[in-house]
Amino acid sequence: MNHIWKIYDLKRIIADGMVIEATYACESSFDNSSTRNIGEISFTTGSVSDADFIAYKDLTEEKVLGWVTGSIDTASIESENSSSIANQIVQRSLITKRRGTPWQ
């Protein structure tokens, strides 16, 4: 099973660049099947005056992913995606008839 975590979007305060929300996803794939789980997380702590504040223009996906994955149950999400893909594979194996012509 291959699980790839991504940041889809960030919401920030324009005046100071403080990120207040991230939209993230876990995209999973295996054996020609795939699924994804999309979520949002709000950041309610921190300040632009903090010593470790990172300006919006200097953020990387890896840094924001660290914030996200450090705050959510990644194992549960990956397990849910794995179960969904396993179900897709089982359902595909139950197909016994197909439509079509051999020349398409």
Secondary structure, 3 states (H helix, E strand, C coil): CEEEEEEEEEEECCCCCCEEEEEEEEEEEECCEEEEEEEEEECCCCCCCCCCCCCHHHCCHHHHHHHHHCCCCHHHHHHHHHHHHHHHHHHHHCCCCCCCCCCC
